[in-house]
């Protein structure tokens, strides 16, 4: 069976268990009970197996590409500023991003975060300072709250949950600064950091 998202199902006709991949939707019949066709993709020319009564013109890969192309064309018709082939704009950095704002205070944050990660992970283990978990995604926390300050004394690795808790405490007003919130979680005085 091809790689990708699969689902375990029970055939509605014979009751046999089988694995299925989406061909537009997940199949309800096993391979024995369903109609199986060996077809040739009109786009790439490769053979592919199709289950069902109607015939598909494209294999799964080409069907996905065609669908993406149609979505981009319809987006471009609605908004002429959308560039074909660049997606929603979240993947492009800098001025090529349609949402680029040169006056934003967060301009360049992506580059700064990459250098902060390099500095932090070179100095500390890639594990949370608060809970010690290294299995969850580990973020780099700026102790003073200034994400442009990438001094090694200002960086600390925190798992995604502890990082969120530190920031949420300040937002809700439990602490006035990120540093106070962090110290309450770690339980060590400021001078020992």
Secondary structure, 3 states (H helix, E strand, C coil): CCCCCEEEEECCCCCCEEEEECCCCCCCCCCCCCCEEEEECCCCCCEEEEECCCCCCCCHHHHHHHHHHHHHHHHHHHCCCCCCCCCCCCCCCHHHCCCCCCCCCCCCHHHHHHHHHHHHHHHCCCCCCCCCCCCCCEEEEECCCCCCCCCHHHEEEEEHHHHHHHHHHHHHCCCCCHHHHHHHHHCCCHHHC
